[in-house]
Each structure stands twice: as structure tokens, then as C-alpha cells.
């Protein structure tokens, strides 16, 4: 015969699995939304096209996406506050 504790354990296990599955489905849906509709996920301020002339950076108002996509590896600079912070932390630890 089923006792209450056994039933409760089975229900809790199923609930935990449901939460994990739901979280995975939500993460997959968000990633898929970003693949299908990147223009809705990334605003205009997400990327900027900058020209360097005589050592000065000039931000172009109208960016051409094809220029960004066809840029060579040394023409693309990825900036991230998280990466900058991690770099600072590693420098402090190394000093």
C-alpha cells in the first residue's frame, strides 16, 4: 500500500522535474526568438560602426549591416562591461 510519505516524495520529484523542463523550454524559446527576430532582441545601440581617422574614433550615424557582417577579424572589436570587469579582476590578482 502506498503511504503518504512515498506519494509526497513522488509528487515532489515530478514537480522538480517539471520546473527544470519548464526552465529549459523557456531558455530555448528565448534563444529561438533571438534567432528568428534578432532586430527585435537587439536595439540599434547594441552595435555601432566606428571609423578611426588619424587616431580619432568617429561614430557613424547610419550603420550598414553588410559592412559589419563583411568585416574582417581585426576590424571587429567586441566590448563587454563584464569582460572588462573580469580583465580588471585578473590583473589585480596577478599583481
C-alpha positions, -999 to 999 in steps of 0.1 A, spaced: 0 0 0 11 35 -7 20 56 23 17 93 23 54 99 26 61 79 -6 34 97 -25 47 130 -14 82 121 -25 70 111 -59 50 143 -63 79 165 -52 103 147 -77 78 152 -105 74 189 -95 112 194 -96 115 178 -130 86 199 -143 104 231 -131 137 220 -148 118 211 -180 99 244 -180 131 264 -174 148 246 -203 118 252 -226 118 289 -217 155 293 -224 152 275 -257 122 297 -267 142 329 -258 172 317 -278 150 307 -308 132 341 -306 167 358 -309 175 336 -340 142 343 -357 138 380 -349 172 395 -340 161 430 -348 135 428 -320 160 415 -295 189 438 -303 184 476 -303 203 500 -325 226 508 -296 238 472 -294 262 477 -322 280 508 -336 301 513 -367 331 533 -358 358 547 -382 392 555 -370 407 585 -388 440 600 -376 437 582 -343 402 596 -336 371 574 -334 341 587 -354 308 570 -348 287 567 -380 251 576 -376 238 552 -402 253 518 -399 254 494 -429 248 459 -416 265 444 -446 297 463 -438 296 449 -403 289 413 -415 317 415 -441 342 430 -417 375 411 -412 385 397 -379 408 426 -370 381 452 -379 357 439 -353 360 449 -317 338 433 -291 332 454 -260 316 440 -229 314 455 -194 315 420 -180 347 411 -199 363 444 -189 355 438 -153 369 402 -154 400 415 -170 404 441 -142 399 414 -116 425 391 -132 450 420 -134 445 427 -97 451 390 -88 482 388 -109 498 419 -94 
